[in-house]
């Protein structure tokens, strides 16, 4: 691996607050705006680690156009997005790690919002600003409202708020996590977030959009290819991670991440016996009486191999899981309110006093 190290620690600070890990593969037409969006950040104390993952176009030439002492360029053979992120994390020196894909975009206050959040909530080690999708030639303007934050459990709302280009991690937490799973064509980010859930329960959410995920032609082609991945290849590692979670029967957000991939076309590609065996394994880890009836109905429909019936049962299962995700998030929000914490404390004090 050839490393072109142009990083110089900024003498104005003496330390690095954020390590921005930007990965790129054949993105010469998009990367200039992406890099510029980082350099235009209002918060200036960061290093930008650009990992060129074996590009065969002019990606590296675009990167070398920028002359900034905070930029560290690493060129390596193509190994995929996870391998590139792992390379960037090994080189990171900042207190916090922020990720950005080479075809994404940050608004100028993205790092400033993250910095303000971590100063206000030093005990929370994960932050994600809101993100949005858009097309290549249309970067939307935002309303000029101030940013506010909430702290939530890493339930469904927290998981769906995470996008690779919007999340920022405390580096001490990031270093305790397993590396990004290399070799996965799809779903490596979901697996990483599941591993994150086993290390920390809380996430900070910024209510203002900080990043944009650009929907380009190459992304659409990749999504089509991902739909062709077998359900076993897609979910095997997620199931292994799920088994390691305490009280997994109550992890409705994880149930959502597993069950949403059980699309009828994917399951019909499996042999019948293998399909039922695979579903039985998943069903044994769900909540028996909250989700069990709908899941069992889906398994029965799958055994009869009638697509219309399977689709109907799958929709009911999804609705049931979404319902419990919503209620679990509401319960967590209620429990985190100051007055509810006081009530709970008084109640426990009363019991202990007796």
Protein Blocks (a to p, Z undefined) as FASTA:
>chain_A
ZZddfbdcdfklopafbdcddddehilkmmmmmmmmmmmpmblcdcdddddehiablmlm
mmmmpccfkbccdddddebjklmmmmmmmmpcbfbdcdddfkbccdfklmmmmmmmmmmm
mmbcbdcdddddddfklccdddfbdcddddddfbfklmmmpcfklgccdfklmmmpccdd
ehiaghklmmmmmmmmmmpcbdcddfbdfbdcdddfklmmmmmmmmmpcfklmmmmmmmm
mmmpghkllmmmlmmmmmmmmcfklmmmpcfklmmmmmmmmmmmmcfklmmmmmmmmmmm
mmnopaklmmmmmmmmmmmmmmmmmmmmmmmmmmmpmklmmmmmmmmmmmmmZZ
